[in-house]
Amino acid sequence: LPYRVRWQDLKDLFRKAGTVLRADVSLGPDNRSRGHGTVLLATAEEAGRAVDMFNGYSWQTRVLEVRLDRLPPDHDPAAPQPPLGQPRSALPSDADDEYIARFHAAADPATSRNLFVGNLPFHCQWQDLKDLFRQAGTILRADVALGPDGRSRGFGTVVFATDYDAERAVGMFNG
C-alpha cells in the first residue's frame, strides 16, 4: 500500500468490489503505515472480485498485491470467527465476564499499557475508540467487543505503545 493510505482510503477503494465490513492498515509504533493492510468483504464472491480487480492495480504510484488472507494452520473453517481484528473474545458469549477475564489473562502484568474501556455507546466501533484515545498517545490496537448482531456490546480494549500514554488516557477519559 502507499504509505500515506489510511483505513478509510482502503475501504473507499475496495467498495468498488462489494460491501466492505472492515478495512485496516497496519501501523508501526510511530503510527505510520507499514505498507500493508487487510479488507473484510461481506461475501467470498466479493473477496474474489476484489482480488481480480485490485491485484496488480496501480494506486498512488504503487502496484498493489492483493490475495486472499492466509489462515493459521490450526484454523477450523466450521468454527465461528470474530470480525477481522477482533479478539476471539469478541465472539458471542453468555457472559461479558468471560471477555473481561480473557482480556486480563492476555494482558502483560508487567505493564499497564492495556486498558479496558466500559460503558461505550452501542454504535461505537473500533475506529471511533482509536480516534478518541489517540489524543492520549500512540495506540497499538483498539477493539470493541461485538455481539452476534455485529453491534457493540458496550465495552472494548485499547493497547498503548507506552505505560505513560496509557496512564495519560486514564487521566483524560476515566469518568
TACOR-V235153 format. One record per residue. N is the residue number from 1. RES is the residue in three letters. PHI is phi as a letter, one per 20 degrees, with the letter a starting at -180 (* if undefined). PSI is psi in radians with two decimals (none if undefined). D_CENTER is the distance of its C-alpha to the mean C-alpha in Angstrom with 1 decimal. Layout:
((N	RES	PHI	PSI	D_CENTER) (N	RES	PHI	PSI	D_CENTER))
This chain:
((1	LEU	*	2.60	17.2) (2	PRO	g	2.48	19.2) (3	TYR	f	-0.33	18.2) (4	ARG	e	-0.02	18.3) (5	VAL	f	2.41	15.8) (6	ARG	d	3.03	12.6) (7	TRP	g	-0.67	9.9) (8	GLN	f	-0.66	12.5) (9	ASP	f	-0.77	15.2) (10	LEU	f	-0.76	13.5) (11	LYS	f	-0.78	13.0) (12	ASP	f	-0.73	16.5) (13	LEU	f	-0.83	18.0) (14	PHE	f	-0.18	16.7) (15	ARG	f	-0.39	17.9) (16	LYS	f	-0.36	21.3) (17	ALA	e	-0.31	20.6) (18	GLY	q	-2.84	19.4) (19	THR	e	2.03	17.0) (20	VAL	e	2.09	13.5) (21	LEU	e	-0.52	11.2) (22	ARG	a	2.51	7.9) (23	ALA	c	2.35	7.9) (24	ASP	c	2.46	6.3) (25	VAL	d	2.20	9.0) (26	SER	f	2.24	9.4) (27	LEU	d	2.51	11.1) (28	GLY	e	3.12	14.0) (29	PRO	g	-0.41	15.4) (30	ASP	e	0.13	17.3) (31	ASN	m	0.33	14.2) (32	ARG	d	2.63	15.6) (33	SER	f	2.47	14.2) (34	ARG	e	-0.04	15.0) (35	GLY	n	0.21	16.0) (36	HIS	b	2.85	13.6) (37	GLY	a	-3.05	10.5) (38	THR	c	2.64	9.5) (39	VAL	c	2.29	10.4) (40	LEU	d	2.06	10.7) (41	LEU	d	2.82	14.1) (42	ALA	f	-0.58	16.0) (43	THR	c	2.81	18.7) (44	ALA	f	-0.60	19.8) (45	GLU	f	-0.77	22.4) (46	GLU	f	-0.63	20.1) (47	ALA	f	-0.76	18.2) (48	GLY	f	-0.70	21.7) (49	ARG	f	-0.69	22.7) (50	ALA	f	-0.74	19.8) (51	VAL	f	-0.82	20.9) (52	ASP	f	-0.71	24.5) (53	MET	f	-0.67	23.9) (54	PHE	d	-0.19	21.7) (55	ASN	f	2.11	22.7) (56	GLY	n	0.07	25.2) (57	TYR	f	2.33	24.5) (58	SER	e	2.09	25.4) (59	TRP	c	2.04	23.0) (60	GLN	l	0.88	23.9) (61	THR	m	0.12	26.3) (62	ARG	d	2.54	23.8) (63	VAL	e	2.09	24.1) (64	LEU	f	2.51	20.9) (65	GLU	d	1.98	20.6) (66	VAL	c	2.24	18.8) (67	ARG	b	2.88	18.9) (68	LEU	f	2.50	17.6) (69	ASP	f	2.51	15.0) (70	ARG	f	2.48	16.9) (71	LEU	d	2.61	16.8) (72	PRO	f	2.67	17.8) (73	PRO	g	-0.55	21.6) (74	ASP	e	0.25	21.6) (75	HIS	f	2.28	19.4) (76	ASP	d	1.87	21.3) (77	PRO	f	-0.35	20.7) (78	ALA	e	-0.33	22.4) (79	ALA	f	2.46	20.0) (80	PRO	f	2.48	17.5) (81	GLN	d	2.51	13.9) (82	PRO	f	2.81	10.8) (83	PRO	g	2.67	8.4) (84	LEU	g	2.27	6.4) (85	GLY	n	-0.13	3.8) (86	GLN	e	2.52	6.0) (87	PRO	f	2.77	9.1) (88	ARG	g	-0.49	12.3) (89	SER	f	-0.14	13.5) (90	ALA	f	-0.15	11.5) (91	LEU	f	2.66	14.2) (92	PRO	g	2.36	17.1) (93	SER	b	2.92	19.6) (94	ASP	f	-0.44	22.9) (95	ALA	c	2.40	22.2) (96	ASP	f	-0.40	19.6) (97	ASP	g	-0.59	21.5) (98	GLU	f	-0.74	20.1) (99	TYR	f	-0.82	16.5) (100	ILE	f	-0.74	18.0) (101	ALA	f	-0.74	20.1) (102	ARG	f	-0.69	17.4) (103	PHE	f	-0.83	15.4) (104	HIS	f	-0.60	18.8) (105	ALA	f	-0.59	19.8) (106	ALA	e	-0.33	16.8) (107	ALA	f	2.51	17.3) (108	ASP	f	2.02	19.8) (109	PRO	f	-0.28	22.9) (110	ALA	e	-0.14	24.2) (111	THR	c	2.89	21.6) (112	SER	c	0.58	20.4) (113	ARG	f	-0.29	17.2) (114	ASN	e	2.11	15.2) (115	LEU	d	2.39	15.5) (116	PHE	e	2.32	15.5) (117	VAL	c	2.05	15.4) (118	GLY	d	2.97	17.6) (119	ASN	m	0.66	19.3) (120	LEU	f	2.63	16.5) (121	PRO	f	2.57	17.6) (122	PHE	f	-0.24	16.8) (123	HIS	e	-0.06	15.6) (124	CYS	f	2.36	12.9) (125	GLN	d	2.94	9.3) (126	TRP	g	-0.62	6.3) (127	GLN	f	-0.70	7.6) (128	ASP	f	-0.77	10.9) (129	LEU	f	-0.78	10.5) (130	LYS	f	-0.76	9.3) (131	ASP	f	-0.72	12.2) (132	LEU	f	-0.89	14.6) (133	PHE	f	-0.25	14.3) (134	ARG	g	-0.41	14.4) (135	GLN	f	-0.42	18.1) (136	ALA	e	-0.30	18.6) (137	GLY	q	-2.89	17.5) (138	THR	e	2.16	15.1) (139	ILE	d	2.31	11.6) (140	LEU	e	-0.57	10.0) (141	ARG	a	2.52	6.9) (142	ALA	c	2.33	6.4) (143	ASP	c	2.54	6.0) (144	VAL	d	2.23	8.6) (145	ALA	f	2.33	10.8) (146	LEU	d	2.53	11.8) (147	GLY	e	-3.13	15.4) (148	PRO	f	-0.40	17.1) (149	ASP	e	0.03	17.5) (150	GLY	n	0.01	13.7) (151	ARG	e	2.75	14.4) (152	SER	g	2.49	13.3) (153	ARG	e	0.07	15.5) (154	GLY	n	0.16	16.1) (155	PHE	b	2.85	14.4) (156	GLY	a	-2.93	11.3) (157	THR	c	2.65	10.9) (158	VAL	c	2.29	10.6) (159	VAL	d	2.12	11.6) (160	PHE	e	2.78	14.0) (161	ALA	f	-0.53	15.8) (162	THR	c	2.73	19.1) (163	ASP	f	-0.68	20.9) (164	TYR	g	-0.81	22.6) (165	ASP	f	-0.70	19.5) (166	ALA	f	-0.77	18.4) (167	GLU	f	-0.68	22.0) (168	ARG	f	-0.71	22.2) (169	ALA	f	-0.72	19.2) (170	VAL	f	-0.76	21.1) (171	GLY	f	-0.63	24.2) (172	MET	f	-0.67	22.7) (173	PHE	d	-0.23	20.8) (174	ASN	f	2.16	22.5) (175	GLY	n	none	24.6))
